[in-house]
Amino acid sequence: MSALPWLNPARVAALEAALQQRIIILDGGMGTMIQQWKLEEPDYRGERFVEGCDSLQAHVQPHAHGPGCSHDLKGNNDLLTLSRPDIIAGIHTAYLEAGADLIETNTFNATAISQTDYHLQHLAAELNREGAALARRCCDAMEAKTPERPRFVVGVLGPTSRTASISPDVNDPGFRNIDFDTLRTIYREAIDGLIDGGADILMVETVFDTLNAKAALYAIEEAFDARGARLPVMVSGTITDASGRTLSGQTAEAFYASISHTNPLAVGLNCALGAKELRQHVETLARVAQTHVSAHPNAGLPNAFGEYDETPEETAATLKEFAQSGLLNIVGGCCGTTPEHIRAIAEAVRGLPPRPVPGRESVAA
């Protein structure tokens, strides 16, 4: 047993072993599932946030959060980890029952920057810690039923609502509303929370700006250095349109070259595109990456109403071809995907060999 309470070398070894044996299944969309609940403001507030802010802290420091206490919280899906953990746990469990090996924490927007939109930036550390702890409990419960198949918590670090590479002001291309050091600091807070909550893996995902991702990866290394050990790390970019580039202008190959020095467990692509549109870019990663390759695409492209119409069978058939072509080590879904999509994907790739990884070194500490 590790002397570090947050590090379990046996779990890291189990993950590496599973990746060598088969294609690992990642879960699907969190927001997609939350939308099905049609939640209203009281659902997001729960009991703790009934006054609109952090009621527990406001009772101690009534004026600590100023006018933000009346700010609407509807839409703050990360907050549901605290106000409606039953919903988030139910979603995690549904994906586990559908065949997911990797469960992503409900922390996509749980950084202080993104939570500023709701005047809840002071909750960032707690949101990440509790998000990981909730996913951990769900994974442990499923693993107790099937101990021969370990499940792993993926601590999610989203891109934030800011970009360090692009000006938000078309009239001032040199302007930036965030800098590297600020990003690094807010990411470090989230990272420590995810680790303390029990994450097995950290994933920097939906990377549209590689400079943002570099800040997250730098903060991850700082956290590992401070703790004297490391966890596996995944990085997943997003190709934003038919140009085949990220929003900050990189091709899939350039994106990998920019982050490969961190020796990630896996590099991949998610969001923005459906599997069919994403295929050529995943193929590029599979050709150049000296590590595992992941893909969790959307359920096709959105329709005129912003909804996703691709069926589980259609998504699974496309991703089965990815696997048959030797492109995948980890596969799941993003926007528009549900447990039904993940179940179909898991069935489609079952028995197909994982992509061989050239020169892979262990990520264990």
PyMOL commands that set and color helices and strands:
alter all, ss='L'
color gray80, all
select helices_A, chain A and resi 9-21+31-35+41-45+55-60+66-70+77-83+85-98+112-118+121-145+180-197+210-227+252-262+275-288+312-324+339-349
alter helices_A, ss='H'
color red, helices_A
select strands_A, chain A and resi 24-25+102-104+152-157+201-207+233-237+266-274+292-298+330-331
alter strands_A, ss='S'
color yellow, strands_A
deselect
rebuild
show_as cartoon
